[in-house]
Amino acid sequence: MLPIFNGMNLGTKRLFLIFHGRFPSEKAASLFAAKECEAFGKMGISVILLAPRRLGRFKVDPHNYYKLENNFEVRYLPTIDILNTGFLKGFSFKLSFLSFSLVSFIYLVLKARKQDLIYSNESLPTLFSTFCFPNTLYELHDFPEGKRFFYKLLFQRVKYLLVTNIWKTEEVVRLFGINREKIICERNAVEVKDFDIPIEREEARDKLKLPGDKKIVVYTGHLYSWKGADVLAEATKILPEDYLTVFVGGTKEDVSIFKDKYGGIGNILIVGHKERGEIPLWQKSADVLVLPNTAKEDISKYYTSPMKLFEYMASKRPIVATDIPSVREIVNNENAIIVLPDSPNDLAEGIKKAVNDKDLVGKITEKAYSGVLFHTWERRAKRILDFVDGKIES
């Protein structure tokens, strides 16, 4: 039997998820939108993803690209998208965002019904939607450092506000005076079966042509400064020669810059972007998985709820992570090895501990895996819909 959503059978109600990014793409935000749609679809809702027909998106079926169930629709809407480089970069994004916001609103006016749920982490399309649709949910990922008047208006007008960690929840209440009853704190999530794949470390290394006689440290994700990839590279210089650190991910531009800086170091391997379905194999090949996020930028220290961390937890490999509030909301000394942020020396010591202390590794790996089972996409989607339906409190 289908669950009830605001007093209405979910099969008769639709969820429109608005996403402005390139879809599909190598970006985590694009994957996030895809997994949300699939998870809501599994709850019995008719889900329609509205995405812009932007330059640079991968022109493939997103269901196949992300290996998803074909349980939601994608509607590509026209947008003004010009070359997003150099001095035009900021202007191009604003023009694309504004045009997509208007077009998506017009689409909803023509196609959506009053009882449908409009769901997005895109600020302007969500605000537009509140003027015609009573059931709107805004999902806050970053934290608004500016435009306080705009965001206060947005937070007040939406019916529901989803915030992805505790720190942001408290700040939204403190700075914007938003009623806690309309807020749900719900962290990011993972598809556990995608990362807990039935393969041994040695077999994964054979498939990836990685050396079997090395202690392998793996980082998967983008190479942005706030993610701490540079700190891990510096830590690798300190590690013994029988350690190999593998960096998986990054845009072409970022990978090129990173290779210029660290490609000459013998125990660093930079493999660049890999298909989504290959990432679990890289993580299973590791002795240690590292989340080296910096404490120098608020986006890392406070705002994020790292999807990568949940993926690490599902991979059943020991995790070394930095001691910052956003990370501490998810892991602790019982399910990970916590090290000082922005310290190559401390990070190197944590990595060696993860390799050498077998008793500790067994305990923290088991704890991390059992903890991540609470953070699956389906369980997350159910909790959100239960909140919308008034079945759980904020």
Buried (B, 14 or more C-beta within 10 A) or exposed (E): EEBEBBEEEBEEBBBBBBBBBBBBBBBBBBBBBBBBBBBBBBBBBBBBBBBBBBEEBEEEEBBEBBEBEEBBBBEEBEBBBEEBEEEEEEEBBEBBBEBBBBBBBEBBEEEBEEBBBBBBBBBBBBBBBBEEBEBBBBBBBBBBEEEEEEBBBBBBBBBBBBBBBBBBBEBBBEBBEBEBEBBBBBBBBBBBEBBBBEBEBEEBBEBBEBEEEBBBBBBBBBBBEBBBBBBBBBBBBBBEEEBBBBBBBBBEEBBEEBBEBBEEBEBBBBBBBBEBEBBBBBBBBBBBBBBBBBBBBBBBBBBBBBBBBBBBBBBBBBBBBBBBBBBBBBBBEEBBBBBBBBBBEBBBBBBBBBBEBEEBBEBBBEBBBEBBEEBBBBBBBBBBBBBBBEEEEB
